[in-house]
Amino acid sequence: EAFDRAWAALETSTGVAPARLTLRLYGRLEDFYRDLGAVGRLSESEVAFYRRSGAFPRPIRGDFFIPDEMEPQVVCHELSHAFVEALAGGGLRKAKWLDEGYAEWSGTLRCGDGAVPVARGEWVPLASLATSEQWRAGMQRHQKALYAEVGFVVRVLVEYAGEAAVLSALRALRTKDLETALRTVEVDATIDGDANAR
């Protein structure tokens, strides 16, 4: 149910649809972890990461692995990555914080309580979270805080410029670097504080 609701909402809001995914549902975590390696072709160290962290992966090579323990908000978060990839293509490799931030904001909005938490404490500079390697390093030090931080940043971007503007920046990543993609979004701010992307 969470998958269908999230898919419909993401397809409507993004205007794209990734290739249809094969859903793999699991009642036992052991079966889930086994198939991450056997079917998803993740390495032993990657599977060990998911075991240790309690995290769940985004869709892998056309398969979406969903154990019973995965909350609807997490289903939506992980599914959001497939839609972001359909928009940005390989450009995601240079915008990990924007990928995770959009997924966190989207999962909370579409399948959660709608309240993206405000990041607290010391912020990690976004420029140090651009690549997957940088994100993994940041996760080792600030795991849950990073999701709150980047989800909050995307929430602010959406409130200021609109979701269409954020999606436009994601599309621009196909051919532009992250900074240029973010600058392609023009915003008209009116006196009353409303903002509309052009």
C-alpha positions in Angstrom: 0.0 0.0 0.0 2.8 2.5 0.9 4.6 1.6 -2.3 1.5 2.3 -4.5 0.7 5.5 -2.7 4.3 6.7 -3.0 4.7 5.7 -6.6 1.5 7.6 -7.6 2.5 10.7 -5.7 6.0 10.7 -7.0 5.0 10.1 -10.6 2.5 13.0 -10.4 4.9 15.4 -8.8 8.0 14.6 -10.8 6.4 14.0 -14.2 8.7 11.0 -14.7 8.6 7.3 -14.0 11.5 5.0 -13.6 11.4 1.6 -15.1 8.8 -0.5 -13.2 10.4 -2.3 -10.3 10.1 -5.8 -9.1 8.9 -5.8 -5.5 10.5 -8.4 -3.3 8.7 -8.6 0.0 10.1 -10.3 3.1 8.6 -11.5 6.4 12.1 -12.4 7.8 15.1 -10.2 7.8 17.4 -13.1 7.3 15.8 -13.7 3.9 16.0 -10.0 3.1 19.8 -9.9 3.8 20.4 -13.1 1.9 18.7 -11.8 -1.2 20.5 -8.4 -1.0 23.6 -10.4 -1.8 22.2 -13.2 -3.9 19.7 -11.3 -6.0 20.8 -7.7 -5.5 24.4 -8.6 -6.0 25.6 -6.5 -3.1 29.0 -7.4 -1.7 29.4 -9.0 1.7 30.6 -5.7 3.1 27.6 -3.9 1.7 25.2 -6.4 3.2 27.1 -6.2 6.5 26.6 -2.4 6.4 22.8 -2.8 6.1 22.7 -5.4 8.9 24.8 -3.3 11.2 23.1 0.1 10.5 19.5 -1.1 10.3 19.3 1.0 7.1 17.5 -0.2 4.0 18.7 0.2 0.4 17.1 2.1 -2.4 15.9 0.0 -5.4 18.8 -2.0 -6.8 19.0 -3.0 -10.5 15.3 -3.0 -11.0 14.5 -4.8 -7.7 13.0 -3.1 -4.6 13.7 -5.2 -1.5 11.1 -4.5 1.2 11.1 -6.3 4.6 8.1 -6.1 6.9 10.1 -3.9 9.2 10.4 -1.1 6.6 8.1 1.8 7.6 5.9 3.4 4.9 7.9 6.7 5.2 11.1 4.7 4.5 9.5 2.9 1.6 8.7 6.3 0.1 12.2 7.7 0.9 13.9 4.8 -0.8 11.5 4.8 -3.8 12.1 8.6 -4.2 15.7 7.8 -5.2 14.5 5.9 -8.3 12.5 9.0 -9.4 15.4 11.3 -8.7 17.7 9.1 -10.7 15.1 9.1 -13.6 15.3 13.0 -13.5 19.1 13.4 -12.9 20.6 10.3 -14.4 24.3 9.9 -13.7 24.3 13.5 -12.4 23.4 12.2 -9.0 27.0 11.2 -8.5 27.8 14.8 -7.9 24.8 15.7 -5.8 24.4 13.1 -3.1 23.1 15.6 -0.5 20.3 16.8 -2.9 19.4 13.2 -3.7 19.1 12.2 0.0 17.5 15.5 0.9 14.8 15.2 -1.7 14.1 11.6 -0.7 13.9 12.6 3.0 11.6 15.5 2.3 9.5 13.5 -0.1 9.2 10.5 2.2 8.2 12.6 5.1 5.7 14.7 3.1 4.1 11.8 1.1 4.1 8.9 3.6 5.1 10.4 7.0 3.7 13.0 9.2 4.7 15.8 6.9 7.0 17.4 9.4 10.7 17.4 8.2 12.7 17.7 11.4 14.7 20.9 11.9 18.4 20.0 11.9 20.0 20.8 15.2 23.6 21.0 16.4 26.6 21.6 14.2 25.8 21.5 10.5 28.0 19.6 8.0 28.9 21.8 5.0 26.9 20.6 2.0 29.9 20.8 -0.3 31.5 18.0 1.8 28.4 15.8 1.1 28.3 16.0 -2.7 29.6 12.5 -3.6 28.7 9.1 -2.4 32.1 8.7 -0.7 31.7 12.0 1.1 28.2 11.0 2.2 29.4 7.7 3.6 32.2 9.4 5.5 29.7 11.9 6.9 27.3 9.1 7.9 30.0 7.5 10.0 30.1 10.7 12.1 26.6 12.2 11.9 24.2 9.4 10.8 20.7 10.6 11.6 21.6 14.3 11.8 22.6 14.3 8.1 19.2 13.2 7.0 17.5 15.9 9.1 20.0 18.5 7.7 19.6 17.7 4.0 15.8 17.1 4.3 15.5 20.5 6.0 17.6 22.2 3.3 15.3 20.7 0.6 12.2 21.7 2.6 13.5 25.3 2.6 14.3 25.2 -1.1 10.8 23.9 -1.8 9.1 26.5 0.4 11.2 29.3 -1.2 11.2 28.3 -4.8 8.6 25.4 -5.2 9.0 21.7 -5.8 9.0 22.4 -9.6 12.2 24.5 -9.2 13.9 21.7 -7.2 12.9 19.2 -9.8 14.3 21.5 -12.5 17.6 21.6 -10.7 17.7 17.8 -10.5 17.0 17.6 -14.3 19.8 20.1 -14.9 22.3 17.7 -13.2 22.2 15.6 -16.3 24.4 18.2 -18.0 25.6 20.6 -15.4 27.6 20.5 -12.2 25.7 20.9 -8.9 26.3 24.6 -8.3 25.3 25.5 -11.9 22.2 23.2 -11.7 21.1 25.0 -8.5 21.7 28.4 -10.1 19.5 27.5 -13.1 16.4 27.9 -10.9 15.2 31.5 -11.1 12.9 32.6 -8.3 10.5 35.6 -8.3 9.9 36.7 -4.7 6.8 38.9 -4.2 6.4 41.5 -1.5 4.3 39.2 0.6 7.0 36.6 0.7 5.6 34.1 -1.7 8.1 32.7 -4.2 7.4 31.1 -7.6 9.9 29.3 -9.8 10.1 30.3 -13.4 
